[in-house]
Amino acid sequence: MQFLTPLTWLLVGHLLISTARCDDWPQAAGPRGNFVVEGNAPLSFSVARNEGVLWRVPMPNTGQGSVVVSGGRVFVASHAPTDGDAETGSLIVGQCFDGATGKELWRRELPGTRFTDLSSLFSDNTAASPVADGERVCFTNVGGSMKCFDFDGKELWSKQWVPFGRHHSRQHEPILHDGKMIVVRVKSSDFDPKVTTKAGAKSLGRERAYWTWLHAYELKTGKLVWTGESGTGIHGTSLPGHRAGGSAAILTARGGGHQPPEEPYGISLLDAADGKTIWDLGIKGYASHQNACWNSELATLFVGKNHETVDLKTGKIRDKVSLSEGVQICRQIDGKYLTESDQKLATSKKPITYQTNLLVGNYHYFRSFAGFRIGRVQVKTGKVEYLEVPVQVVRAKNSKDKTLWRKAISNDMRNAKGFLATQDKRNAGSGWGHCSAASPTVIGEHLYIPTMIGMVYVLKWNAAVLNERALVSISDLGPAGETWSLSSLSYSDGRIYARTMKELICLGTAD
């Protein structure tokens, strides 16, 4: 298959960008809190070739949270700068940039009460993105602190606590709702710092005192408004939305690797006004390493080797379909694609997806654990489709694309200063499989799926068939082997914002 090149797409500007202003991107999951927004954005770009780049600035160090855009300002967090190679870190910095030029306006420090390995494929202290409401911005260090500032960088309030347990897979993104910032944390603020380690936490058991819960803080004052009635695990991403009658709610979850203590494993729907439980659904062995996707009628989730839908009104399982048997697969064979139905996929002991799922329209999209495949479930019919994609496209100026189908180039894991910022050798992998991946983003009719090595798959999400014709482009956020990112893409006013270990990037077309 011959993929459309970034330069080809940039020549058709009327297809790439919208002239109408879009809402700000006030939190990781966008203005609606579900990673879906109306608009038109670049359909192809190559940071490796500097194509489609409006501006790019170096980051002080590695970081994972997404970019937030509010009132013409761009906010993002990074681990604090180092003077040499480093494997772990605790202190992070929140930064504010001018959205038009990329000029840094200010930065502020947020201490942590625990250290974490840098650039972990299971997230680090910067995994939680900022939230901003047009007047205030709040940064979170998942190592145990929050700070809120006005847009001039003046500190308004702060919170500090000691996280419990060895888990650094803190994928729960802060939620901005009705003037409140909703985060997941332990209730206590004064645990002994030894509980942040595996050895220190193990002896304390699984008592409710060590659970994590949703906490809603008034963004203006920092006042705690409510604490969730049902526990929330650190592995999943809770998502807000509205029920059929219009009331706001949050779908949250528990369960996953390394036996987190919150029980019962499964999902819960909470009232967004007060955190009270609307219903709980216990699911034995549930792996909550996924976005808690739902709409006004149903919730969609991955349970073992199956895809299940849950009636949103009753909290009862409605339908179940296999993700491995009787599926449709579009494969690449000898440079050509072949679509076959009624196929059987080999399964893995691991969950089929890690945070890569997104519900849009009638489709629940995800990246599969095994193989380099993008999948989707047609929610109404239960049809399961897979599209095989290259793991990496290598690009450089004045040279042809090199498409890699089976193995990616190992990452250098160096920040903008050239220092190593990593500990685990797995961090240099492809970002498929066992990895707390960045969530996809939908902008208008297109789905943007980023990977840890800086690839971005752009698909027409409502294509009638998930085959090679649904794949619009395979774009990139930088040179192969030198680009690392676990951040979702953000969108505002026709522009895409991205962050990698090395750079903050604004993508679009010049006015």
C-alpha positions in Angstrom: 0.0 0.0 0.0 1.3 3.5 -0.8 0.5 5.8 2.1 -0.3 9.5 1.5 2.7 11.6 2.4 2.5 14.5 4.8 3.6 16.9 2.0 0.8 15.7 -0.3 -1.7 16.4 2.3 -0.3 19.8 3.1 -0.8 20.8 -0.5 -4.5 20.4 -0.1 -5.0 22.9 2.7 -8.8 23.1 2.4 -8.9 19.5 3.6 -6.6 20.0 6.5 -7.8 22.7 8.7 -10.9 24.6 9.8 -11.1 28.4 9.8 -13.8 28.3 12.5 -12.6 28.7 16.1 -13.0 25.6 18.3 -13.5 25.5 22.0 -10.4 25.3 24.2 -9.0 22.0 25.3 -9.4 22.4 29.1 -8.4 18.9 30.2 -6.8 15.7 28.9 -10.1 14.4 27.5 -11.1 17.6 25.8 -14.1 20.0 26.3 -16.7 17.1 26.5 -14.5 14.9 28.7 -14.6 12.0 26.3 -11.7 12.7 23.9 -14.2 13.6 21.1 -14.6 17.1 19.6 -16.0 18.7 16.5 -13.6 20.4 14.1 -11.1 19.9 11.4 -7.4 19.4 12.0 -4.3 18.5 9.9 -4.8 15.0 8.4 -1.2 14.4 8.0 2.1 15.8 9.3 5.7 14.9 9.8 7.7 16.5 12.6 10.7 14.5 11.4 10.6 16.5 8.2 9.2 19.7 9.9 6.1 19.4 7.7 2.9 20.9 9.2 4.8 22.3 12.2 3.8 25.9 13.3 6.2 26.0 16.2 8.1 23.6 18.4 10.0 24.3 21.7 12.3 22.0 23.7 11.0 20.6 27.0 13.1 20.8 30.2 12.8 17.0 30.7 10.7 14.0 30.0 6.9 14.1 30.7 3.7 12.3 29.9 0.6 14.4 30.6 -1.3 15.9 27.7 -1.3 19.5 26.6 -4.1 21.8 27.9 -5.2 24.9 25.9 -7.2 27.7 27.6 -7.6 31.4 26.8 -4.7 31.4 24.4 -2.4 29.8 26.9 -0.8 26.3 26.6 -0.1 24.3 29.8 2.0 21.2 30.2 4.1 19.5 32.9 7.5 17.9 32.8 9.9 16.3 35.3 12.4 18.8 36.7 15.5 19.3 34.7 18.6 17.3 35.5 22.3 17.9 35.0 23.0 14.5 33.6 21.5 11.0 32.9 18.8 10.1 35.4 16.7 7.0 36.1 14.2 8.4 38.7 12.6 11.7 39.7 10.1 13.2 42.1 9.9 17.0 41.5 7.9 18.2 38.4 7.4 21.6 36.8 4.2 23.1 35.4 4.7 25.3 32.4 2.7 28.0 30.7 3.3 29.0 27.0 1.9 31.5 24.6 -0.4 29.5 22.3 0.4 31.6 19.3 4.2 31.6 19.4 5.2 28.8 21.8 7.1 31.3 24.0 7.4 30.2 27.6 5.7 32.6 30.0 6.3 31.0 33.3 7.0 27.7 35.1 6.3 26.5 38.7 7.6 23.6 40.8 5.4 20.8 42.3 7.2 18.6 44.8 6.4 14.9 45.1 6.4 12.7 48.2 7.6 9.7 46.2 10.2 9.0 43.5 9.2 7.2 40.3 11.2 5.8 37.4 11.3 8.4 34.6 9.6 7.8 31.2 8.1 4.6 32.4 5.8 2.9 29.9 3.4 2.6 32.8 3.6 6.4 33.5 5.5 8.6 35.9 4.9 11.6 38.2 3.8 13.7 35.2 1.1 11.3 34.0 -1.8 13.5 35.2 -2.5 16.4 32.8 -3.4 19.9 34.0 -6.9 21.3 33.9 -7.7 25.0 33.2 -10.9 27.0 33.2 -9.9 30.2 31.4 -8.8 31.9 34.7 -7.0 29.2 36.7 -4.8 26.2 35.9 -4.2 23.3 38.3 -1.2 20.9 37.9 -1.0 17.5 39.6 2.1 15.6 40.6 0.8 12.0 41.0 3.7 11.5 43.4 1.6 13.4 45.9 0.7 17.1 45.3 -1.5 19.6 43.4 -1.1 23.3 42.9 -3.5 25.8 41.4 -2.3 29.1 39.8 -3.9 32.0 38.0 -2.8 32.6 34.4 0.0 34.9 35.6 1.5 32.1 37.6 0.4 33.3 41.1 -0.2 30.3 43.4 -3.8 30.2 44.6 -3.9 27.0 46.7 -2.1 23.6 47.0 -2.6 20.1 48.4 -0.1 17.4 49.4 -0.4 13.7 50.3 1.5 10.4 50.3 0.5 7.9 47.6 -0.1 4.4 48.8 1.6 1.3 47.2 4.1 0.6 44.6 1.9 1.4 41.6 3.1 4.1 39.4 0.6 3.1 36.7 -1.5 6.1 37.5 -3.6 6.5 34.3 -6.5 8.4 35.9 -6.7 11.8 34.3 -8.0 14.8 36.3 -11.6 15.7 35.3 -12.9 19.3 35.0 -16.6 19.5 35.7 -18.9 22.2 36.9 -16.1 24.3 38.4 -14.6 21.3 40.1 -11.3 19.4 39.6 -11.8 15.7 40.2 -8.7 13.6 40.9 -8.0 10.1 42.2 -6.1 9.8 45.5 -6.1 8.3 48.9 -8.2 10.0 51.6 -5.4 10.4 54.1 -2.7 13.1 53.6 -0.2 11.9 56.1 0.8 8.3 55.5 4.4 7.3 56.4 6.4 7.8 53.2 7.5 4.1 53.4 4.0 3.1 52.1 5.0 4.4 48.6 7.2 1.3 48.1 6.1 -2.3 47.5 7.7 -3.6 50.6 6.3 -0.8 52.8 2.7 -1.2 51.5 2.4 -5.0 51.4 2.3 -5.6 55.1 -0.6 -3.1 55.5 -3.0 -5.2 53.5 -6.1 -4.2 51.6 -8.1 -2.1 54.1 -10.4 0.7 52.8 -8.0 3.2 54.5 -5.5 2.4 51.7 -8.0 2.6 48.8 -8.0 5.4 46.2 -11.2 7.4 45.6 -12.4 10.2 43.4 -12.0 13.6 45.1 -13.8 16.7 43.8 -12.1 20.0 44.7 -13.6 23.5 43.9 -11.1 24.9 41.4 -11.5 28.4 42.7 -10.7 27.7 46.3 -9.3 24.2 46.6 -12.2 23.2 49.0 -13.0 19.5 49.0 -16.6 19.2 47.8 -17.1 15.5 47.7 -15.4 12.1 47.8 -16.7 9.2 45.7 -18.9 6.7 47.5 -17.4 3.8 45.5 -13.6 3.3 45.2 -11.7 4.1 42.1 -8.6 2.1 41.0 -5.5 3.9 39.7 -5.2 1.8 36.5 -8.3 3.1 34.7 -9.5 6.4 33.3 -12.8 7.6 34.6 -14.9 9.6 32.1 -17.8 12.0 32.7 -20.9 12.4 30.6 -24.7 12.8 30.8 -27.4 10.3 31.3 -30.6 10.0 29.3 -32.4 12.5 31.5 -29.6 15.0 31.3 -28.0 14.6 34.7 -24.1 14.4 34.8 -22.4 11.3 35.9 -18.9 9.7 36.0 -18.1 6.1 35.0 -15.3 4.7 37.1 -13.6 1.3 37.6 -11.5 -0.9 39.8 -9.2 -3.9 39.2 -6.1 -4.7 37.2 -2.5 -5.8 37.6 -0.6 -6.2 40.9 -3.9 -6.7 42.8 -5.0 -3.2 43.6 -7.0 -3.2 46.9 -10.2 -1.4 45.8 -13.2 -3.8 45.6 -15.3 -5.2 44.1 -13.4 -5.3 40.8 -15.7 -3.9 38.1 -17.3 -0.6 37.3 -19.5 2.0 39.0 -21.6 5.0 37.8 -21.4 8.0 40.2 -23.4 11.1 40.4 -21.1 14.0 39.3 -22.9 16.4 41.6 -22.1 14.6 44.9 -20.1 11.5 44.1 -22.9 9.2 45.3 -23.1 5.7 43.7 -25.9 5.3 41.2 -25.0 1.6 40.6 -22.1 -0.8 41.0 -21.4 -3.8 38.7 -19.0 -6.4 40.1 -16.9 -8.1 37.4 -14.6 -11.0 38.5 -11.0 -10.4 37.5 -11.8 -7.1 35.7 -8.8 -5.3 34.3 -9.6 -1.6 34.5 -6.6 -0.6 32.3 -9.0 1.1 29.9 -11.0 4.3 29.4 -14.4 4.0 31.0 -16.3 4.8 27.8 -20.1 5.3 27.8 -23.0 7.3 26.3 -26.5 8.1 27.5 -27.6 4.5 26.7 -24.8 2.1 27.5 -21.3 1.6 28.7 -18.7 -0.3 26.6 -15.9 -2.4 28.1 -13.4 -5.1 27.5 -13.7 -8.1 29.8 -11.1 -10.8 29.2 -11.4 -11.9 25.6 -14.9 -10.4 25.2 -16.4 -7.0 24.5 -19.4 -6.2 26.7 -22.1 -3.5 26.8 -23.8 -2.5 30.0 -27.3 -0.9 30.2 -26.6 2.5 31.7 -29.9 2.8 33.5 -29.8 -0.6 35.3 -26.1 -1.3 35.4 -26.7 -4.8 34.0 -24.8 -6.5 31.2 -26.7 -6.2 28.0 -24.6 -7.9 25.3 -21.3 -9.8 25.0 -19.2 -10.6 21.9 -15.9 -12.4 21.3 -12.9 -10.3 20.3 -11.0 -13.2 18.9 -13.5 -15.5 17.2 -15.6 -14.8 14.1 -13.9 -11.5 13.5 -13.0 -9.6 10.3 -9.3 -8.9 9.7 -7.7 -6.7 7.0 -4.1 -8.0 6.7 -1.1 -6.9 4.8 0.4 -9.7 2.7 3.3 -9.0 0.4 2.6 -5.3 0.2 -1.1 -5.7 -0.4 -4.1 -5.7 1.9 -6.5 -8.6 2.1 -9.8 -8.5 4.1 -11.1 -11.8 5.4 -14.2 -12.6 7.5 -14.9 -15.2 10.1 -11.3 -15.3 11.3 -9.8 -16.4 14.7 -7.1 -14.5 16.4 -4.6 -15.9 18.8 -5.2 -14.5 22.4 -2.9 -13.4 25.2 -3.1 -13.6 28.9 -2.9 -9.8 29.1 -5.9 -7.4 28.6 -6.5 -6.8 24.9 -6.0 -3.1 25.3 -4.4 -0.6 27.7 -6.0 2.9 27.6 -6.2 2.9 23.8 -10.0 2.6 23.6 -12.5 5.3 22.6 -16.2 5.3 21.9 -17.4 7.5 19.0 -20.7 7.1 17.3 -21.5 3.4 16.9 -17.9 2.3 17.2 -15.7 1.3 20.1 -12.1 1.6 18.8 -8.9 0.2 20.4 -5.4 -1.0 19.7 -4.9 -4.7 20.2 -2.4 -6.1 22.6 -1.0 -8.8 20.3 0.1 -7.8 16.8 0.0 -4.3 15.3 -3.7 -4.0 14.8 -6.3 -1.3 15.2 -9.7 -2.8 16.2 -13.2 -1.6 16.5 -16.5 -3.1 17.7 -19.7 -2.0 16.0 -21.7 -1.6 19.2 -25.2 -2.1 17.8 -24.4 -5.2 15.7 -21.4 -6.7 17.6 -19.3 -7.0 14.5 -15.6 -6.9 15.3 -13.0 -5.7 12.8 -9.2 -5.4 12.7 -6.9 -3.5 10.5 -3.2 -4.4 10.5 -0.9 -1.4 10.4 2.9 -0.8 10.2 4.6 -0.4 13.6 6.7 2.5 12.3 7.3 4.7 9.3 10.9 6.0 9.2 11.2 9.5 7.7 14.0 11.9 7.1 14.5 15.0 4.9 15.3 14.2 1.2 14.7 10.5 1.6 11.9 8.0 0.9 9.7 6.6 3.7 10.8 3.3 5.1 7.8 1.2 6.4 8.5 -1.3 9.2 5.8 -3.9 9.7 7.2 -6.2 12.4 9.8 -4.4 14.6 10.4 -0.7 15.6 13.7 1.0 16.0 14.8 1.1 19.6 14.3 4.5 21.2 17.3 6.6 22.4 15.4 7.6 25.6 17.2 11.0 25.7 15.6 14.3 26.5 16.2 17.6 24.7 19.5 18.1 26.5 20.7 14.7 25.3 20.5 13.1 28.8 19.1 9.7 29.4 15.8 9.9 31.2 14.8 6.3 31.9 15.3 3.2 34.0 13.4 0.2 32.5 14.7 -1.1 29.2 11.1 -1.8 28.1 10.6 1.9 27.9 12.6 1.9 24.6 10.1 -0.5 22.9 7.3 0.1 20.4 4.6 1.1 22.9 2.2 -1.7 21.7 1.2 -4.5 24.1 2.0 -4.2 27.8 2.1 -0.4 28.0 -0.2 2.3 29.6 -0.7 4.0 26.3 -2.0 7.4 25.4 -5.7 7.7 24.6 -6.8 8.4 21.0 -8.5 11.6 20.1 -11.4 12.2 17.7 -11.5 15.5 15.8 -14.5 15.8 13.6 -14.6 12.8 11.2 -11.1 11.6 12.0 -9.6 9.5 14.7 -6.0 10.1 15.8 -4.2 7.2 17.5 -0.7 8.1 18.9 1.9 5.5 19.9 4.9 5.7 22.3 7.4 5.9 19.4 5.7 9.0 18.0 3.6 7.4 15.2 0.1 8.8 14.8 -2.5 6.8 12.8 -5.2 8.9 11.3 -8.4 7.1 10.3 -11.8 8.0 9.1 -13.7 6.7 12.1 -17.1 6.3 10.4 -15.7 4.4 7.4 -18.1 1.6 6.4 -15.4 -1.0 6.5 -12.2 -0.9 8.6 -9.7 -1.6 5.9 -6.7 0.2 4.3 -9.0 2.8 2.7 -10.1 4.0 6.2 -6.4 4.8 7.0 -5.9 8.4 5.9 -2.2 8.7 6.9 0.5 7.5 9.2 2.0 10.7 10.6 4.9 11.3 13.0 5.9 13.4 16.0 9.6 13.3 15.3 12.5 11.2 13.9 12.3 7.4 14.4 14.4 6.2 17.3 14.5 9.7 18.8 10.9 10.3 19.6 9.0 9.1 22.7 5.6 10.1 23.9 2.8 8.8 26.2 0.6 11.9 25.7 -2.7 12.1 24.0 -3.1 14.8 21.3 -5.0 18.0 22.1 -6.9 20.3 19.7 -7.9 23.9 19.6 -8.9 26.3 16.8 -7.7 24.1 14.0 -4.4 23.2 15.6 -3.1 20.0 17.2 -0.8 20.1 20.2 1.5 17.3 21.1 4.3 16.7 23.6 7.2 14.3 23.4 10.1 13.7 25.7 12.0 16.3 23.8 9.5 18.9 22.5 6.2 20.7 22.8 4.8 20.9 19.3 2.0 22.9 17.6 0.7 21.5 14.3 -1.4 23.2 11.7 -1.2 25.4 8.6 0.0 29.0 8.6 -2.7 31.7 8.4 
